[in-house]
Amino acid sequence: MKLHGMDIILNPMLDAMPRMMVSPRFAELMPPEFVADLNAWMREFFGISEPKILSYGGRLYMGPKMFEEVKRRIG
C-alpha cells in the first residue's frame, strides 16, 4: 500500500501495543496458558501505548487506525 509515494505496511498490533509483555525467551520456558494469563494481566495493569508509526527499511509501519488518521490529516 502506498500513501503519497511511501510504502505503508499495516499491522493492527501497532494501534494498541501493550506497554509490557513477557519476553520470547521467558515464553519458551513457561506453559502457554501461564504466558497468556500473565500477558493479559500486564495489559490490564500497565495498559497500552499510544498508536505508533515505525520506520524501517524505507517503509512506514502503522496500524489501520493510525493509517486512517494520517490519511485524514494529510489528505
Stockholm file with secondary structure:
# STOCKHOLM 1.0

chainA/1-75         MKLHGMDIILNPMLDAMPRMMVSPRFAELMPPEFVADLNAWMREFFGISEPKILSYGGRLYMGPKMFEEVKRRIG
#=GR chainA/1-75 SS CEETTEEEEECGGGGSCBSCCCCHHHHHHSCHHHHHHHHHHHHHHHCBCCCCEEEETTEEEECHHHHHHHHHHHC
#=GC SS_cons        CEETTEEEEECGGGGSCBSCCCCHHHHHHSCHHHHHHHHHHHHHHHCBCCCCEEEETTEEEECHHHHHHHHHHHC
//
